Amino acid sequence: RRSTKDLRSGDPRKHPVLITQSTLFELFDLSLPEASARLGISPTALKSACRKLGIDKWPYRRPDRPVQKPE
């Protein structure tokens, strides 16, 4: 946990981040590390926030390779 002394410092990374489901829905097209970087938090903190909001697993899927059809 952060102390209130840490929150008073001028470092923007020390301020609390408000995460809502609508905020997360906008980031679902990104990988978890990319989404956490955009929010300015660690991937672990993002996972924890997701669980608290009822999202068990980050829904991003890597685009699959193009499927080669047999000729």
HTML snippet that shows the backbone in 3Dmol.js (N, CA, C, O; Angstrom):
<script src="https://3Dmol.org/build/3Dmol-min.js"></script>
<div id="view" style="width:600px;height:400px;position:relative"></div>
<script>
const pdb = `
ATOM      1  N   ARG A   1       0.832  -1.193   0.000  1.00  0.00           N
ATOM      2  CA  ARG A   1       0.000   0.000   0.000  1.00  0.00           C
ATOM      3  C   ARG A   1       0.864   1.239   0.000  1.00  0.00           C
ATOM      4  O   ARG A   1       1.967   1.250   0.547  1.00  0.00           O
ATOM      5  N   ARG A   2       0.360   2.256  -0.606  1.00  0.00           N
ATOM      6  CA  ARG A   2       1.081   3.520  -0.641  1.00  0.00           C
ATOM      7  C   ARG A   2       0.697   4.363   0.563  1.00  0.00           C
ATOM      8  O   ARG A   2      -0.454   4.358   1.001  1.00  0.00           O
ATOM      9  N   SER A   3       1.652   5.071   1.080  1.00  0.00           N
ATOM     10  CA  SER A   3       1.350   5.976   2.186  1.00  0.00           C
ATOM     11  C   SER A   3       0.843   7.289   1.608  1.00  0.00           C
ATOM     12  O   SER A   3       1.044   7.570   0.426  1.00  0.00           O
ATOM     13  N   THR A   4       0.192   8.086   2.430  1.00  0.00           N
ATOM     14  CA  THR A   4      -0.296   9.382   1.964  1.00  0.00           C
ATOM     15  C   THR A   4       0.866  10.292   1.627  1.00  0.00           C
ATOM     16  O   THR A   4       0.721  11.195   0.802  1.00  0.00           O
ATOM     17  N   LYS A   5       2.018  10.076   2.246  1.00  0.00           N
ATOM     18  CA  LYS A   5       3.209  10.856   1.919  1.00  0.00           C
ATOM     19  C   LYS A   5       3.588  10.637   0.454  1.00  0.00           C
ATOM     20  O   LYS A   5       3.953  11.587  -0.240  1.00  0.00           O
ATOM     21  N   ASP A   6       3.504   9.393  -0.018  1.00  0.00           N
ATOM     22  CA  ASP A   6       3.806   9.085  -1.407  1.00  0.00           C
ATOM     23  C   ASP A   6       2.831   9.772  -2.357  1.00  0.00           C
ATOM     24  O   ASP A   6       3.219  10.206  -3.442  1.00  0.00           O
ATOM     25  N   LEU A   7       1.575   9.871  -1.955  1.00  0.00           N
ATOM     26  CA  LEU A   7       0.563  10.471  -2.825  1.00  0.00           C
ATOM     27  C   LEU A   7       0.734  11.979  -2.931  1.00  0.00           C
ATOM     28  O   LEU A   7       0.303  12.581  -3.914  1.00  0.00           O
ATOM     29  N   ARG A   8       1.354  12.593  -1.939  1.00  0.00           N
ATOM     30  CA  ARG A   8       1.552  14.035  -1.965  1.00  0.00           C
ATOM     31  C   ARG A   8       2.744  14.448  -2.810  1.00  0.00           C
ATOM     32  O   ARG A   8       2.878  15.628  -3.136  1.00  0.00           O
ATOM     33  N   SER A   9       3.602  13.525  -3.169  1.00  0.00           N
ATOM     34  CA  SER A   9       4.776  13.876  -3.965  1.00  0.00           C
ATOM     35  C   SER A   9       4.340  14.299  -5.363  1.00  0.00           C
ATOM     36  O   SER A   9       3.214  14.024  -5.778  1.00  0.00           O
ATOM     37  N   GLY A  10       5.224  14.961  -6.078  1.00  0.00           N
ATOM     38  CA  GLY A  10       4.894  15.461  -7.406  1.00  0.00           C
ATOM     39  C   GLY A  10       4.970  14.407  -8.492  1.00  0.00           C
ATOM     40  O   GLY A  10       4.694  14.709  -9.653  1.00  0.00           O
ATOM     41  N   ASP A  11       5.332  13.187  -8.154  1.00  0.00           N
ATOM     42  CA  ASP A  11       5.483  12.128  -9.140  1.00  0.00           C
ATOM     43  C   ASP A  11       4.104  11.656  -9.610  1.00  0.00           C
ATOM     44  O   ASP A  11       3.338  11.128  -8.805  1.00  0.00           O
ATOM     45  N   PRO A  12       3.766  11.836 -10.903  1.00  0.00           N
ATOM     46  CA  PRO A  12       2.426  11.437 -11.378  1.00  0.00           C
ATOM     47  C   PRO A  12       2.166   9.941 -11.284  1.00  0.00           C
ATOM     48  O   PRO A  12       1.010   9.522 -11.254  1.00  0.00           O
ATOM     49  N   ARG A  13       3.222   9.125 -11.236  1.00  0.00           N
ATOM     50  CA  ARG A  13       3.014   7.683 -11.136  1.00  0.00           C
ATOM     51  C   ARG A  13       2.498   7.285  -9.763  1.00  0.00           C
ATOM     52  O   ARG A  13       2.007   6.169  -9.593  1.00  0.00           O
ATOM     53  N   LYS A  14       2.597   8.159  -8.793  1.00  0.00           N
ATOM     54  CA  LYS A  14       2.206   7.825  -7.431  1.00  0.00           C
ATOM     55  C   LYS A  14       0.727   8.100  -7.166  1.00  0.00           C
ATOM     56  O   LYS A  14       0.216   7.742  -6.105  1.00  0.00           O
ATOM     57  N   HIS A  15       0.038   8.727  -8.112  1.00  0.00           N
ATOM     58  CA  HIS A  15      -1.367   9.049  -7.894  1.00  0.00           C
ATOM     59  C   HIS A  15      -2.242   7.838  -8.198  1.00  0.00           C
ATOM     60  O   HIS A  15      -1.918   7.037  -9.074  1.00  0.00           O
ATOM     61  N   PRO A  16      -3.357   7.707  -7.469  1.00  0.00           N
ATOM     62  CA  PRO A  16      -4.256   6.579  -7.732  1.00  0.00           C
ATOM     63  C   PRO A  16      -4.857   6.666  -9.134  1.00  0.00           C
ATOM     64  O   PRO A  16      -5.054   7.755  -9.673  1.00  0.00           O
ATOM     65  N   VAL A  17      -5.139   5.515  -9.704  1.00  0.00           N
ATOM     66  CA  VAL A  17      -5.721   5.434 -11.043  1.00  0.00           C
ATOM     67  C   VAL A  17      -7.134   4.891 -10.891  1.00  0.00           C
ATOM     68  O   VAL A  17      -7.337   3.850 -10.267  1.00  0.00           O
ATOM     69  N   LEU A  18      -8.101   5.585 -11.455  1.00  0.00           N
ATOM     70  CA  LEU A  18      -9.491   5.141 -11.410  1.00  0.00           C
ATOM     71  C   LEU A  18      -9.750   4.283 -12.641  1.00  0.00           C
ATOM     72  O   LEU A  18      -9.615   4.748 -13.773  1.00  0.00           O
ATOM     73  N   ILE A  19     -10.123   3.036 -12.412  1.00  0.00           N
ATOM     74  CA  ILE A  19     -10.375   2.110 -13.517  1.00  0.00           C
ATOM     75  C   ILE A  19     -11.822   1.647 -13.434  1.00  0.00           C
ATOM     76  O   ILE A  19     -12.268   1.127 -12.411  1.00  0.00           O
ATOM     77  N   THR A  20     -12.541   1.846 -14.521  1.00  0.00           N
ATOM     78  CA  THR A  20     -13.925   1.388 -14.605  1.00  0.00           C
ATOM     79  C   THR A  20     -14.024   0.347 -15.720  1.00  0.00           C
ATOM     80  O   THR A  20     -13.100   0.181 -16.517  1.00  0.00           O
ATOM     81  N   GLN A  21     -15.149  -0.344 -15.760  1.00  0.00           N
ATOM     82  CA  GLN A  21     -15.334  -1.331 -16.821  1.00  0.00           C
ATOM     83  C   GLN A  21     -15.299  -0.669 -18.194  1.00  0.00           C
ATOM     84  O   GLN A  21     -14.756  -1.239 -19.141  1.00  0.00           O
ATOM     85  N   SER A  22     -15.865   0.513 -18.309  1.00  0.00           N
ATOM     86  CA  SER A  22     -15.861   1.180 -19.619  1.00  0.00           C
ATOM     87  C   SER A  22     -14.434   1.557 -20.032  1.00  0.00           C
ATOM     88  O   SER A  22     -14.103   1.517 -21.217  1.00  0.00           O
ATOM     89  N   THR A  23     -13.588   1.923 -19.060  1.00  0.00           N
ATOM     90  CA  THR A  23     -12.186   2.202 -19.359  1.00  0.00           C
ATOM     91  C   THR A  23     -11.518   0.947 -19.895  1.00  0.00           C
ATOM     92  O   THR A  23     -10.761   1.006 -20.865  1.00  0.00           O
ATOM     93  N   LEU A  24     -11.796  -0.183 -19.268  1.00  0.00           N
ATOM     94  CA  LEU A  24     -11.185  -1.442 -19.680  1.00  0.00           C
ATOM     95  C   LEU A  24     -11.695  -1.893 -21.045  1.00  0.00           C
ATOM     96  O   LEU A  24     -10.917  -2.384 -21.863  1.00  0.00           O
ATOM     97  N   PHE A  25     -12.987  -1.734 -21.298  1.00  0.00           N
ATOM     98  CA  PHE A  25     -13.559  -2.162 -22.574  1.00  0.00           C
ATOM     99  C   PHE A  25     -12.857  -1.475 -23.739  1.00  0.00           C
ATOM    100  O   PHE A  25     -12.684  -2.074 -24.801  1.00  0.00           O
ATOM    101  N   GLU A  26     -12.453  -0.224 -23.547  1.00  0.00           N
ATOM    102  CA  GLU A  26     -11.768   0.512 -24.609  1.00  0.00           C
ATOM    103  C   GLU A  26     -10.372  -0.042 -24.891  1.00  0.00           C
ATOM    104  O   GLU A  26      -9.811   0.197 -25.961  1.00  0.00           O
ATOM    105  N   LEU A  27      -9.813  -0.782 -23.931  1.00  0.00           N
ATOM    106  CA  LEU A  27      -8.449  -1.292 -24.068  1.00  0.00           C
ATOM    107  C   LEU A  27      -8.393  -2.774 -24.419  1.00  0.00           C
ATOM    108  O   LEU A  27      -7.303  -3.337 -24.521  1.00  0.00           O
ATOM    109  N   PHE A  28      -9.533  -3.412 -24.603  1.00  0.00           N
ATOM    110  CA  PHE A  28      -9.558  -4.857 -24.851  1.00  0.00           C
ATOM    111  C   PHE A  28      -8.876  -5.256 -26.154  1.00  0.00           C
ATOM    112  O   PHE A  28      -8.515  -6.422 -26.316  1.00  0.00           O
ATOM    113  N   ASP A  29      -8.690  -4.333 -27.079  1.00  0.00           N
ATOM    114  CA  ASP A  29      -8.018  -4.678 -28.327  1.00  0.00           C
ATOM    115  C   ASP A  29      -6.498  -4.671 -28.180  1.00  0.00           C
ATOM    116  O   ASP A  29      -5.781  -4.993 -29.128  1.00  0.00           O
ATOM    117  N   LEU A  30      -6.002  -4.305 -26.996  1.00  0.00           N
ATOM    118  CA  LEU A  30      -4.560  -4.289 -26.713  1.00  0.00           C
ATOM    119  C   LEU A  30      -4.178  -5.489 -25.858  1.00  0.00           C
ATOM    120  O   LEU A  30      -5.021  -6.075 -25.179  1.00  0.00           O
ATOM    121  N   SER A  31      -2.907  -5.846 -25.899  1.00  0.00           N
ATOM    122  CA  SER A  31      -2.434  -6.894 -24.995  1.00  0.00           C
ATOM    123  C   SER A  31      -2.411  -6.322 -23.575  1.00  0.00           C
ATOM    124  O   SER A  31      -2.431  -5.104 -23.398  1.00  0.00           O
ATOM    125  N   LEU A  32      -2.369  -7.181 -22.583  1.00  0.00           N
ATOM    126  CA  LEU A  32      -2.386  -6.735 -21.194  1.00  0.00           C
ATOM    127  C   LEU A  32      -1.200  -5.818 -20.879  1.00  0.00           C
ATOM    128  O   LEU A  32      -1.405  -4.785 -20.243  1.00  0.00           O
ATOM    129  N   PRO A  33       0.032  -6.146 -21.294  1.00  0.00           N
ATOM    130  CA  PRO A  33       1.144  -5.229 -21.018  1.00  0.00           C
ATOM    131  C   PRO A  33       0.974  -3.859 -21.694  1.00  0.00           C
ATOM    132  O   PRO A  33       1.338  -2.836 -21.113  1.00  0.00           O
ATOM    133  N   GLU A  34       0.429  -3.834 -22.904  1.00  0.00           N
ATOM    134  CA  GLU A  34       0.207  -2.560 -23.592  1.00  0.00           C
ATOM    135  C   GLU A  34      -0.877  -1.740 -22.889  1.00  0.00           C
ATOM    136  O   GLU A  34      -0.737  -0.528 -22.731  1.00  0.00           O
ATOM    137  N   ALA A  35      -1.950  -2.401 -22.471  1.00  0.00           N
ATOM    138  CA  ALA A  35      -3.034  -1.709 -21.781  1.00  0.00           C
ATOM    139  C   ALA A  35      -2.561  -1.152 -20.437  1.00  0.00           C
ATOM    140  O   ALA A  35      -2.902  -0.027 -20.072  1.00  0.00           O
ATOM    141  N   SER A  36      -1.781  -1.934 -19.711  1.00  0.00           N
ATOM    142  CA  SER A  36      -1.301  -1.454 -18.412  1.00  0.00           C
ATOM    143  C   SER A  36      -0.347  -0.266 -18.590  1.00  0.00           C
ATOM    144  O   SER A  36      -0.351   0.660 -17.780  1.00  0.00           O
ATOM    145  N   ALA A  37       0.461  -0.294 -19.640  1.00  0.00           N
ATOM    146  CA  ALA A  37       1.364   0.835 -19.907  1.00  0.00           C
ATOM    147  C   ALA A  37       0.563   2.098 -20.227  1.00  0.00           C
ATOM    148  O   ALA A  37       0.930   3.190 -19.794  1.00  0.00           O
ATOM    149  N   ARG A  38      -0.525   1.956 -20.981  1.00  0.00           N
ATOM    150  CA  ARG A  38      -1.361   3.121 -21.298  1.00  0.00           C
ATOM    151  C   ARG A  38      -1.988   3.717 -20.045  1.00  0.00           C
ATOM    152  O   ARG A  38      -2.141   4.933 -19.932  1.00  0.00           O
ATOM    153  N   LEU A  39      -2.348   2.843 -19.105  1.00  0.00           N
ATOM    154  CA  LEU A  39      -2.956   3.326 -17.863  1.00  0.00           C
ATOM    155  C   LEU A  39      -1.917   3.815 -16.860  1.00  0.00           C
ATOM    156  O   LEU A  39      -2.248   4.506 -15.897  1.00  0.00           O
ATOM    157  N   GLY A  40      -0.664   3.452 -17.093  1.00  0.00           N
ATOM    158  CA  GLY A  40       0.391   3.872 -16.179  1.00  0.00           C
ATOM    159  C   GLY A  40       0.484   3.021 -14.924  1.00  0.00           C
ATOM    160  O   GLY A  40       0.930   3.488 -13.875  1.00  0.00           O
ATOM    161  N   ILE A  41       0.056   1.758 -15.041  1.00  0.00           N
ATOM    162  CA  ILE A  41       0.130   0.832 -13.903  1.00  0.00           C
ATOM    163  C   ILE A  41       0.807  -0.454 -14.358  1.00  0.00           C
ATOM    164  O   ILE A  41       1.021  -0.664 -15.552  1.00  0.00           O
ATOM    165  N   SER A  42       1.138  -1.306 -13.405  1.00  0.00           N
ATOM    166  CA  SER A  42       1.785  -2.570 -13.744  1.00  0.00           C
ATOM    167  C   SER A  42       0.746  -3.569 -14.252  1.00  0.00           C
ATOM    168  O   SER A  42      -0.441  -3.440 -13.951  1.00  0.00           O
ATOM    169  N   PRO A  43       1.191  -4.563 -15.022  1.00  0.00           N
ATOM    170  CA  PRO A  43       0.258  -5.605 -15.467  1.00  0.00           C
ATOM    171  C   PRO A  43      -0.416  -6.326 -14.294  1.00  0.00           C
ATOM    172  O   PRO A  43      -1.587  -6.696 -14.380  1.00  0.00           O
ATOM    173  N   THR A  44       0.319  -6.520 -13.212  1.00  0.00           N
ATOM    174  CA  THR A  44      -0.256  -7.182 -12.040  1.00  0.00           C
ATOM    175  C   THR A  44      -1.376  -6.340 -11.434  1.00  0.00           C
ATOM    176  O   THR A  44      -2.408  -6.878 -11.033  1.00  0.00           O
ATOM    177  N   ALA A  45      -1.180  -5.028 -11.366  1.00  0.00           N
ATOM    178  CA  ALA A  45      -2.219  -4.142 -10.830  1.00  0.00           C
ATOM    179  C   ALA A  45      -3.448  -4.150 -11.737  1.00  0.00           C
ATOM    180  O   ALA A  45      -4.579  -4.090 -11.256  1.00  0.00           O
ATOM    181  N   LEU A  46      -3.225  -4.224 -13.045  1.00  0.00           N
ATOM    182  CA  LEU A  46      -4.350  -4.281 -13.976  1.00  0.00           C
ATOM    183  C   LEU A  46      -5.120  -5.589 -13.814  1.00  0.00           C
ATOM    184  O   LEU A  46      -6.350  -5.589 -13.835  1.00  0.00           O
ATOM    185  N   LYS A  47      -4.411  -6.695 -13.653  1.00  0.00           N
ATOM    186  CA  LYS A  47      -5.079  -7.988 -13.428  1.00  0.00           C
ATOM    187  C   LYS A  47      -5.926  -7.944 -12.164  1.00  0.00           C
ATOM    188  O   LYS A  47      -7.053  -8.439 -12.144  1.00  0.00           O
ATOM    189  N   SER A  48      -5.379  -7.352 -11.117  1.00  0.00           N
ATOM    190  CA  SER A  48      -6.095  -7.252  -9.843  1.00  0.00           C
ATOM    191  C   SER A  48      -7.362  -6.409 -10.003  1.00  0.00           C
ATOM    192  O   SER A  48      -8.422  -6.771  -9.493  1.00  0.00           O
ATOM    193  N   ALA A  49      -7.248  -5.291 -10.711  1.00  0.00           N
ATOM    194  CA  ALA A  49      -8.413  -4.434 -10.940  1.00  0.00           C
ATOM    195  C   ALA A  49      -9.474  -5.170 -11.754  1.00  0.00           C
ATOM    196  O   ALA A  49     -10.669  -5.049 -11.486  1.00  0.00           O
ATOM    197  N   CYS A  50      -9.026  -5.934 -12.748  1.00  0.00           N
ATOM    198  CA  CYS A  50      -9.970  -6.710 -13.565  1.00  0.00           C
ATOM    199  C   CYS A  50     -10.739  -7.710 -12.709  1.00  0.00           C
ATOM    200  O   CYS A  50     -11.956  -7.839 -12.841  1.00  0.00           O
ATOM    201  N   ARG A  51     -10.040  -8.405 -11.848  1.00  0.00           N
ATOM    202  CA  ARG A  51     -10.707  -9.392 -10.989  1.00  0.00           C
ATOM    203  C   ARG A  51     -11.736  -8.726 -10.083  1.00  0.00           C
ATOM    204  O   ARG A  51     -12.816  -9.274  -9.859  1.00  0.00           O
ATOM    205  N   LYS A  52     -11.406  -7.546  -9.561  1.00  0.00           N
ATOM    206  CA  LYS A  52     -12.347  -6.825  -8.688  1.00  0.00           C
ATOM    207  C   LYS A  52     -13.579  -6.370  -9.456  1.00  0.00           C
ATOM    208  O   LYS A  52     -14.653  -6.216  -8.875  1.00  0.00           O
ATOM    209  N   LEU A  53     -13.427  -6.151 -10.769  1.00  0.00           N
ATOM    210  CA  LEU A  53     -14.550  -5.725 -11.601  1.00  0.00           C
ATOM    211  C   LEU A  53     -15.276  -6.902 -12.255  1.00  0.00           C
ATOM    212  O   LEU A  53     -16.191  -6.703 -13.055  1.00  0.00           O
ATOM    213  N   GLY A  54     -14.867  -8.129 -11.914  1.00  0.00           N
ATOM    214  CA  GLY A  54     -15.553  -9.313 -12.420  1.00  0.00           C
ATOM    215  C   GLY A  54     -15.033  -9.829 -13.746  1.00  0.00           C
ATOM    216  O   GLY A  54     -15.702 -10.636 -14.392  1.00  0.00           O
ATOM    217  N   ILE A  55     -13.861  -9.389 -14.170  1.00  0.00           N
ATOM    218  CA  ILE A  55     -13.264  -9.870 -15.412  1.00  0.00           C
ATOM    219  C   ILE A  55     -12.171 -10.855 -15.028  1.00  0.00           C
ATOM    220  O   ILE A  55     -11.137 -10.461 -14.488  1.00  0.00           O
ATOM    221  N   ASP A  56     -12.398 -12.146 -15.308  1.00  0.00           N
ATOM    222  CA  ASP A  56     -11.470 -13.183 -14.866  1.00  0.00           C
ATOM    223  C   ASP A  56     -10.188 -13.232 -15.678  1.00  0.00           C
ATOM    224  O   ASP A  56      -9.118 -13.516 -15.139  1.00  0.00           O
ATOM    225  N   LYS A  57     -10.290 -12.957 -16.973  1.00  0.00           N
ATOM    226  CA  LYS A  57      -9.130 -13.086 -17.845  1.00  0.00           C
ATOM    227  C   LYS A  57      -9.154 -11.966 -18.871  1.00  0.00           C
ATOM    228  O   LYS A  57     -10.213 -11.607 -19.386  1.00  0.00           O
ATOM    229  N   TRP A  58      -7.985 -11.416 -19.166  1.00  0.00           N
ATOM    230  CA  TRP A  58      -7.897 -10.358 -20.165  1.00  0.00           C
ATOM    231  C   TRP A  58      -8.287 -10.932 -21.523  1.00  0.00           C
ATOM    232  O   TRP A  58      -7.715 -11.943 -21.934  1.00  0.00           O
ATOM    233  N   PRO A  59      -9.233 -10.330 -22.234  1.00  0.00           N
ATOM    234  CA  PRO A  59      -9.802 -10.951 -23.440  1.00  0.00           C
ATOM    235  C   PRO A  59      -8.993 -10.790 -24.720  1.00  0.00           C
ATOM    236  O   PRO A  59      -9.413 -11.292 -25.762  1.00  0.00           O
ATOM    237  N   TYR A  60      -7.865 -10.118 -24.686  1.00  0.00           N
ATOM    238  CA  TYR A  60      -7.094  -9.892 -25.913  1.00  0.00           C
ATOM    239  C   TYR A  60      -6.586 -11.215 -26.483  1.00  0.00           C
ATOM    240  O   TYR A  60      -6.135 -12.093 -25.749  1.00  0.00           O
ATOM    241  N   ARG A  61      -6.668 -11.334 -27.788  1.00  0.00           N
ATOM    242  CA  ARG A  61      -6.092 -12.487 -28.487  1.00  0.00           C
ATOM    243  C   ARG A  61      -5.213 -11.958 -29.593  1.00  0.00           C
ATOM    244  O   ARG A  61      -5.583 -11.032 -30.315  1.00  0.00           O
ATOM    245  N   ARG A  62      -4.044 -12.556 -29.718  1.00  0.00           N
ATOM    246  CA  ARG A  62      -3.153 -12.168 -30.805  1.00  0.00           C
ATOM    247  C   ARG A  62      -3.784 -12.539 -32.127  1.00  0.00           C
ATOM    248  O   ARG A  62      -4.426 -13.583 -32.245  1.00  0.00           O
ATOM    249  N   PRO A  63      -3.607 -11.705 -33.106  1.00  0.00           N
ATOM    250  CA  PRO A  63      -4.128 -12.080 -34.431  1.00  0.00           C
ATOM    251  C   PRO A  63      -3.420 -13.347 -34.911  1.00  0.00           C
ATOM    252  O   PRO A  63      -2.195 -13.446 -34.855  1.00  0.00           O
ATOM    253  N   ASP A  64      -4.188 -14.282 -35.369  1.00  0.00           N
ATOM    254  CA  ASP A  64      -3.613 -15.532 -35.857  1.00  0.00           C
ATOM    255  C   ASP A  64      -2.913 -15.297 -37.190  1.00  0.00           C
ATOM    256  O   ASP A  64      -3.179 -14.329 -37.903  1.00  0.00           O
ATOM    257  N   ARG A  65      -2.036 -16.191 -37.487  1.00  0.00           N
ATOM    258  CA  ARG A  65      -1.379 -16.143 -38.801  1.00  0.00           C
ATOM    259  C   ARG A  65      -2.415 -16.424 -39.873  1.00  0.00           C
ATOM    260  O   ARG A  65      -3.393 -17.130 -39.627  1.00  0.00           O
ATOM    261  N   PRO A  66      -2.207 -15.883 -41.044  1.00  0.00           N
ATOM    262  CA  PRO A  66      -3.172 -16.175 -42.128  1.00  0.00           C
ATOM    263  C   PRO A  66      -3.203 -17.687 -42.396  1.00  0.00           C
ATOM    264  O   PRO A  66      -2.167 -18.348 -42.448  1.00  0.00           O
ATOM    265  N   VAL A  67      -4.373 -18.187 -42.557  1.00  0.00           N
ATOM    266  CA  VAL A  67      -4.538 -19.609 -42.813  1.00  0.00           C
ATOM    267  C   VAL A  67      -4.320 -19.863 -44.304  1.00  0.00           C
ATOM    268  O   VAL A  67      -4.917 -19.210 -45.161  1.00  0.00           O
ATOM    269  N   GLN A  68      -3.452 -20.825 -44.585  1.00  0.00           N
ATOM    270  CA  GLN A  68      -3.220 -21.188 -45.982  1.00  0.00           C
ATOM    271  C   GLN A  68      -4.201 -22.298 -46.348  1.00  0.00           C
ATOM    272  O   GLN A  68      -4.220 -23.369 -45.741  1.00  0.00           O
ATOM    273  N   LYS A  69      -5.005 -22.007 -47.350  1.00  0.00           N
ATOM    274  CA  LYS A  69      -5.988 -22.994 -47.785  1.00  0.00           C
ATOM    275  C   LYS A  69      -5.312 -24.028 -48.678  1.00  0.00           C
ATOM    276  O   LYS A  69      -4.473 -23.684 -49.511  1.00  0.00           O
ATOM    277  N   PRO A  70      -5.679 -25.292 -48.502  1.00  0.00           N
ATOM    278  CA  PRO A  70      -5.111 -26.306 -49.398  1.00  0.00           C
ATOM    279  C   PRO A  70      -5.620 -26.108 -50.813  1.00  0.00           C
ATOM    280  O   PRO A  70      -6.767 -25.712 -51.020  1.00  0.00           O
ATOM    281  N   GLU A  71      -4.766 -26.382 -51.783  1.00  0.00           N
ATOM    282  CA  GLU A  71      -5.157 -26.164 -53.182  1.00  0.00           C
ATOM    283  C   GLU A  71      -5.792 -27.378 -53.792  1.00  0.00           C
ATOM    284  O   GLU A  71      -6.175 -27.353 -54.962  1.00  0.00           O
TER     285      GLU A  71
END
`;
const viewer = $3Dmol.createViewer("view");
viewer.addModel(pdb, "pdb");
viewer.setStyle({}, {cartoon: {color: "spectrum"}});
viewer.zoomTo();
viewer.render();
</script>
